[in-house]
Amino acid sequence: MNEINHIISTNQFDDKSKLRELFERAHEFCEMNSNGGLKPVLQGKILATLFYEPSTRTRFSFEAAMRKLGGGVISTENAMVSSSAKK
């Protein structure tokens, strides 16, 4: 799985074993801890989001997922206005 950085199409998976490995890895993110919550598999990791257009629903979805998995989030709501992209 290490050679695939981005998934664009199912055609990238030339055999079922790579696809199975992908699903097994995704399943690891869904395992529950003893308290019934998701295991903090992303503890110590930080997600940085940079949106060039306002997208509250998408931003909140990404942030909620990251926090449920134990990670932190830094973000900007409208990078086109509030970042060096404006220059």
Summary of the structure (lengths in Angstrom):
residues: 87
radius of gyration: 16.6
end to end distance: 39.1
largest distance: 49.5
contacts: 185
relative contact order: 0.15
helix: 41%
strand: 14%
